Amino acid sequence: MKESKKKIIQTAIELFNQNGVGNVRVHDIAQAANISPGNLTYHFPTKKALMEAVYIYMKSCLEEFNLENTQSDFVTDALKKTRDYLRFQLKFRFFYRDTLEIIKLYPDIRQAYKKRIQNVIDFNRKLLDMGLQKGFIQAESHPGQYDMLARNAWAILNSWLIEQEIMGTDILEGVKASLELHYPYFTPKGQTFYDKLIEMLPKLAAFEHI
C-alpha cells in the first residue's frame, strides 16, 4: 500500500476512534492528515470507498494472528490470541462502538464481518474439540452444547470493549473472563491446567512472551 493511502487510512481510524464514524467528514480527515480534500478524494472518491479500505486494513491486522493455526501448546496459544484480539479491539474501537451503524451503511462490510464472526466461532469450537481430545474438557451433555459455548465465547470477547470503557476492565480480566466461561466444562485434568494458566495471565497482560 502506498504511504499516502496508508496515512489517510490511519488518520481516519484515529478520528473515528475519537469521534465516531458518523461525526467525521472526509474534510476532517484531509485536514488532520495535512492534505487537501482533493488529494484525499483522488485516493478515495467517497467515504464508502474509504470505509471499505479501512476494513480491509483491519482484516490485514487481524490476520497477523491467524485464527486458522495454533501451536502444539494450543491452550497457551489460544490465550495469546485472546489477548491479541482484545488489543485489536482497542486499536479499532470505533468499529466495535458503531458496528450496527457501520454494517447498515456498508453492506459489503456487513458480509465480510459476518464471515469473520463465523471464523472466530469456528476457532473456538476447534479449541473445544482439541480440549476434548486432550482430556481437558468433558464430553457434551447434549448435542450442540459446545456449538453454543463457542458462540458464547465470541459474544463475551466481542462485548469486552464496552465493559472496558464503562467499567475499566483491563485485558487481563477480559482474557480471564473468557477462560472462566469454560471452567464448568473442565475435567479434573483440565482444572489442574486451568490453575497453571491463571498463573500465566499476568505475563499475558504485560504483553510478555510465554
N, C-alpha and C positions, 0 to 999 in steps of 0.2 A: 504494500500500500504506500502511495506517495505520502511524504511527510506533511504536505499541506492538507490532504484529506484526513490524515490521522489527527492532526491538530484540531481540525474542525470537529471531528467526532468526539475527541476527548474534552474539548471545551463545552460541547453540547451536553455531555454527560455531567460535567461539573455543575452547569446551570440547572439541568434537570434535577440533580440531587438537591440543590439549594432551594429551588423554587417550584418544582413540579413541571411536568411536561406541558400542561395546558397554559402555564403562566410564562412560558419562554417563547419569544418570537425569533424568527430567523435573523432579524436585525440585531437582537440582543446577542445572539451567538457570534455574529460577524464582529460586533463591537468588542466583545470580550476576547475574541481571537486576534484582534488588531488587523482585521482585513476588511475590505469593502464588501457590502452586501452583494455586489455584482460578482466578486471573486467567489463568494460562498455559493451563489446560485449557479455558477459555472460548474462547480463540482456536484452540487446537489440542487437541482432545479426547484424542488418542492420540499416542504417539511416532511412529507411522506417518504420521499427518497432518502432524506437524512435519517429518519427514524429506522428505516429498513437497514441502512448502513450501520447504525448504532447497534441494532440487534445482531447483525452478522458479526460485528466486533465482539459483542457479548458472548456469542457462541464460540468464537475462536478462543476467548479467555477461558471459558468453561471447559473446552476440550484439552486444555493444558493438564487437567487431571481427569483423564479419560475414564468414564464410568464402565467401560466395557472390560477393562483389565484390572485384575487385582493381583497382588503379590502372593507368595506362598503363605505368608502370615496374614491371612485375609482379614481378620478382625482388626488388627492394628492398622492395616491399610485402609479399612473402612472408616476407622476413627479419623485418620488423617484426611480422608476425602470429605468426611462430615465437617471437619474444621474448615477445610478449604472452601466448601460450599457456603458456609456462613460468612466467611471473609468475602466471597464473591457477592453475597447479598449486600454487604456494606459498600462494596465498590460500585454496585449498580442499584443502590437503594431506591432510586426513583421508580424503577420498573416494578418493584415489589409493593411500593406505595400506590402506584397508579395502574396496576395490572388490568383491572376491568376496563378502565377508560382507554388504555392503550390498545387492547385487543378488540375493543369496539370500533375504534377509529382505523385500525390497521389489520384487516382480515388475514393478510399473509403472515403477519407476526403471530396472530392467533393460532394458525395451523402449525407453525413452527414450534411455538411454545407448547402446544398440546403434545407434540411428539416428544419434546424434551421432558415434560412431566412423566410421560409413559416410560421413557428411558430410565428416569430416576426410580420409578416404582419397580420396573423390571430388575434394576440393580439391587434394590432392597430385597426383592424376592429371591434373587440369586444368592445373596448372603445368607438368607434363612435356609435355603437348600443346603448350602455348604456347612452351615451350623448343624443341620440335621446329620449330615454325613460324618462330621467330626464328633458327634455325640454331645455337643454343647446345647442343642435345642431339642425339646420334647417333640414327639410326633403330634400331628394335628389332632385335636379332639373331634373335629368335624371337617368335612371338605370345604375348602375356601377360607378357612380360618387365617392362614398365613398370607393369602392374597389380600385380605382386608388389613392385616397387620402391616404389610408392605405399603399399602396406601396411607394408613395412619401415620407411618413413619415419615412419609413425604410431607403430609399435612403439618406435622409438628415442626419439621425443618422449615417449611415454607412460611410458617407464621412467626418464626423466631424474630425477624426484624421488627415486627410490631411490638413484640414483647420487649425487645432490646430498647426501642425508643421510648416506650411508656414506663417500663419497669426498671430499665437499666441493666437488664440481663446480659452477662458477658458471654463470650464464645465458649468458655469452659462450661458454663451452665447449660448452654444450648446443646453442646455435644453430650453432656451427661443426661439431659432430658431424653435425647434420642436413645441412648443406651438403656436408660431406666425403663423405657417403654417395653423393652424386650425381656426384662428381668423375670417376670412371671412365667416365661416360657423356657427358662434355662433349666437344664438338668443339674444335679449336684456338681458334675464336672464343669458345666458352664458357669455355675455360681462361683466356683473357685477361680475360674479365669476372669470372671467379672471383677473380683477383688483386685486382681493384678492390673486390669485395665483402669480401674479407678485411681490406682497409684500412678499410672502413666499420664493421666489427664493434665496435671499441671504443666508438663512439658509441651503438650499439645497447645495449651492456652498461651504459652510463651512463644509459640511458633518455632519450637526447637525440633530437631530431628530425633526420632526414636530409634 
